[in-house]
Amino acid sequence: MKFLLPFLLLPLLALTALCLGDVPTPLSEVWHVLTGQASPDNLASFIILQVRLPQMLTALLCGCSLAAAGLVMQTVFSNPLADPSLLGVNAGAGLGAAIAMLLLGGSLTAGAASCLGAFAIVLLLMSLSALFRSNLHLLVAGVMISFAASALISIFSFFATSEGLQTYVAWGMGDFGSVTLERLPLFATLLLGLLALLFLQTKALNALLLGADYARNLGIRPKRARTLLLFTAGALCAVVTALCGPIAFIGLAAPQVARLVHQTANHHTLLPMSLLWGANMALLALLLGHAVPGGLTLPVNAITPLMGVPVVMMLLTRRG
């Protein structure tokens, strides 16, 4: 039953996300729209196909990607509290968005700028990964990069206009509604391609979990495997953050939920289960954000800590 739980939750949450919103839609009407039985000019068709369906699929893809990236970070650094923002990728995306919104006054789109910033940090980390032998050195370097990026963002914020600052703060709260139906195919292709690449590295994840010496005995080069894994995780974070903002806690909490529920450290099972739990957490955050009365929508990062903090506290309690 524990194994089936995330499989049962996923369609339930996905369908609920299509039904609930400012204008509640019956499940029968949602079915008619999805199967093409409803008129395309119908208001319900527009709401479901142009608004709710892209949001639901975006949340699902973001949850899977952040959970996968978090699992990689926790395995590579042997730290159960590691998350995708640990190496400064989110800070790089934030710096790119800050340059676009605060320094250039919006002359460059925030999505493109944050993507460039995130990938610049990913490339820098790949260079450092080839230079450093120790995971601890790479970890400290990533934290220092985050501090440097945060300092630059603070400087830009100090000189920014109130409108630019307000726009940047709103971007930093996270939003699954920023990926339109036209952008969704490219967004999905990038993330699914990176996730497929990560599934090909499952053997390396299991080997690194048991130590560098064991990995060498299996014919895996630990340094090369670490670099490729971190690149994949960083690229997943970069794509998600570029279009949806820096979404917190899903990458940290989803792998831990998968470990607690399924009681396994084997990445052949843990990786897909982490993806499923990440998708469920993201869909739940989407639903709770729309549950506010008065037609308001809470930002994603106002919801995810409420799910992530109890998981971390439970983890700390279990470890004594």
Secondary structure as GFF3:
##gff-version 3
##sequence-region A 1 320
A	DSSP	alpha_helix	5	19	.	.	.	ID=ss1
A	DSSP	alpha_helix	27	34	.	.	.	ID=ss2
A	DSSP	alpha_helix	43	46	.	.	.	ID=ss3
A	DSSP	pi_helix	47	52	.	.	.	ID=ss4
A	DSSP	alpha_helix	53	76	.	.	.	ID=ss5
A	DSSP	three_ten_helix	84	87	.	.	.	ID=ss6
A	DSSP	alpha_helix	89	98	.	.	.	ID=ss7
A	DSSP	pi_helix	99	103	.	.	.	ID=ss8
A	DSSP	alpha_helix	110	131	.	.	.	ID=ss9
A	DSSP	alpha_helix	135	159	.	.	.	ID=ss10
A	DSSP	alpha_helix	162	172	.	.	.	ID=ss11
A	DSSP	three_ten_helix	176	178	.	.	.	ID=ss12
A	DSSP	alpha_helix	184	199	.	.	.	ID=ss13
A	DSSP	alpha_helix	202	209	.	.	.	ID=ss14
A	DSSP	alpha_helix	212	217	.	.	.	ID=ss15
A	DSSP	alpha_helix	222	244	.	.	.	ID=ss16
A	DSSP	alpha_helix	250	262	.	.	.	ID=ss17
A	DSSP	alpha_helix	267	289	.	.	.	ID=ss18
A	DSSP	three_ten_helix	300	302	.	.	.	ID=ss19
A	DSSP	alpha_helix	304	318	.	.	.	ID=ss20
###
